[in-house]
Amino acid sequence: MRIVVAPDKFKGSLDAATVAAAIAAGVHDVVPDADCLLVPMADGGEGTVDAFLAGGASARRVRAHGPMGEWVEATYAREGSTAVLEMAAASGLVRLQRRKRDARRASTRGTGELLRDALEGGARTIVLGVGGSATTDGGVGALAALGVRFLDAAGAELQAIPAAMTALARIDLTGLDPRLAEVDLAIACDVDNPLLGPHGAAAIYGPQKGATPDDVAFLDGVLARLADAMAAASGRDLRDLPGAGAAGGLGWGLASACGARLESGVALVAQVRSLAQALVGADYCFTGEGRIDEQTLHGKVVAGVAALARTAGVPTIAFGGSVDLHVEAALRAHGVRCVPILPGPTTLTGAMHEAVPNLRAAAARTVALLEGA
């Protein structure tokens, strides 16, 4: 029996590597000689770097600027010529206490410094997850760290924060790090918001980053000014690109200036982890996430892994801490069987505390049934 085990984390309880190990342990309890290939997965958001580190990548720790200009230590993953980064490591909300959030000054500069470090380390493929952002700067901080200059009408360089961009007259791309032209830079993005307007970066995501209604209007105006200047400088007007509004416009900025591509986070992680190749010839694919619900159907790990397994003709079993019955039926129509791991009624705290033994037991029961079949 050959099983590819490719789960997401169980948020707040287990990382993806621990989930995979628990499932594999349950398989081996029933079929000791089963061949289990562990491929911890992520969707490009929180936990993506950890998934790669668990898969054997090396940790690279970098001193970078946080969203309000403070120094922080951020970690990303290196695996050969591939670097996997999370913008939240340097520019995320987790870096800010609520009382220190300032939407008009928060910057992605630290994310640009991580990208620059990856380039200096010889990366040829860079995957950047953009979940958990504290910023709505259109990526100006990151681009400034990579050599882009933002100029006023007199040609003076502006500080790369939203508050200074009201004076923006021109963007100078001539100093952009030339190594970016030789790198495959992919942005892991699972939203389809445009840059501007009522569904844009400022309106939809600004309030959770501390933006008041006045700040939202101000930031939307700044992003519009940036979009006009960037279109003139780069010849690309991507303000309506699906996903341009993710992470406060960071993906838009990198796509416009550097040619980065915005893609599904699960698809990017699967590509770098060679999941499609791993599934060839497998008997089963076991995946899972803490809660299998409506979000599962929209770009989360279980749906993404199941799609690849279906293409490979491999039956998929999805383990969940809880399983929404409506979503279970929808997944079943796509050939996915869902297995709730809880053996009986319990509290949320109890379920999270017992996640490892519950996963192991659920995997063992499932394999016993499959073997009996």
Rosetta blueprint (number, residue, H / E / L):
1 M L
2 R E
3 I E
4 V E
5 V E
6 A L
7 P L
8 D L
9 K L
10 F E
11 K L
12 G L
13 S L
14 L E
15 D L
16 A H
17 A H
18 T H
19 V H
20 A H
21 A H
22 A H
23 I H
24 A H
25 A H
26 G H
27 V H
28 H H
29 D H
30 V H
31 V L
32 P L
33 D L
34 A L
35 D E
36 C E
37 L E
38 L E
39 V L
40 P L
41 M L
42 A L
43 D L
44 G L
45 G L
46 E L
47 G L
48 T H
49 V H
50 D H
51 A H
52 F H
53 L H
54 A H
55 G L
56 G L
57 A L
58 S E
59 A E
60 R E
61 R E
62 V E
63 R E
64 A E
65 H E
66 G L
67 P L
68 M L
69 G L
70 E L
71 W E
72 V E
73 E E
74 A E
75 T E
76 Y E
77 A E
78 R E
79 E E
80 G L
81 S L
82 T E
83 A E
84 V E
85 L E
86 E E
87 M L
88 A H
89 A H
90 A H
91 S H
92 G E
93 L H
94 V H
95 R H
96 L L
97 Q L
98 R H
99 R H
100 K H
101 R L
102 D L
103 A L
104 R L
105 R L
106 A L
107 S L
108 T L
109 R H
110 G H
111 T H
112 G H
113 E H
114 L H
115 L H
116 R H
117 D H
118 A H
119 L H
120 E H
121 G L
122 G L
123 A L
124 R L
125 T E
126 I E
127 V E
128 L E
129 G E
130 V L
131 G L
132 G L
133 S E
134 A L
135 T L
136 T L
137 D L
138 G L
139 G L
140 V H
141 G H
142 A H
143 L H
144 A H
145 A H
146 L L
147 G L
148 V L
149 R E
150 F E
151 L E
152 D L
153 A L
154 A L
155 G L
156 A L
157 E E
158 L L
159 Q L
160 A L
161 I L
162 P H
163 A H
164 A H
165 M H
166 T H
167 A H
168 L L
169 A L
170 R E
171 I E
172 D E
173 L L
174 T L
175 G L
176 L L
177 D L
178 P H
179 R H
180 L H
181 A H
182 E H
183 V L
184 D E
185 L E
186 A E
187 I E
188 A E
189 C L
190 D L
191 V L
192 D L
193 N L
194 P L
195 L L
196 L L
197 G L
198 P L
199 H L
200 G L
201 A H
202 A H
203 A H
204 I H
205 Y H
206 G L
207 P H
208 Q H
209 K H
210 G L
211 A L
212 T L
213 P H
214 D H
215 D H
216 V H
217 A H
218 F H
219 L H
220 D H
221 G H
222 V H
223 L H
224 A H
225 R H
226 L H
227 A H
228 D H
229 A H
230 M H
231 A H
232 A H
233 A H
234 S H
235 G L
236 R L
237 D L
238 L L
239 R L
240 D L
241 L L
242 P L
243 G L
244 A L
245 G L
246 A H
247 A H
248 G H
249 G H
250 L H
251 G H
252 W H
253 G H
254 L H
255 A H
256 S H
257 A H
258 C H
259 G L
260 A L
261 R E
262 L E
263 E E
264 S L
265 G H
266 V H
267 A H
268 L H
269 V H
270 A H
271 Q H
272 V H
273 R L
274 S L
275 L H
276 A H
277 Q H
278 A H
279 L H
280 V L
281 G L
282 A L
283 D L
284 Y E
285 C E
286 F E
287 T E
288 G E
289 E E
290 G E
291 R E
292 I E
293 D L
294 E H
295 Q H
296 T H
297 L H
298 H L
299 G L
300 K L
301 V H
302 V H
303 A H
304 G H
305 V H
306 A H
307 A H
308 L H
309 A H
310 R H
311 T H
312 A L
313 G L
314 V L
315 P L
316 T E
317 I E
318 A E
319 F E
320 G E
321 G E
322 S E
323 V E
324 D L
325 L H
326 H H
327 V H
328 E H
329 A H
330 A H
331 L H
332 R H
333 A L
334 H L
335 G L
336 V E
337 R E
338 C E
339 V E
340 P E
341 I L
342 L L
343 P L
344 G L
345 P L
346 T L
347 T L
348 L H
349 T H
350 G H
351 A H
352 M H
353 H H
354 E L
355 A H
356 V H
357 P H
358 N H
359 L H
360 R H
361 A H
362 A H
363 A H
364 A H
365 R H
366 T H
367 V H
368 A H
369 L H
370 L H
371 E H
372 G H
373 A L
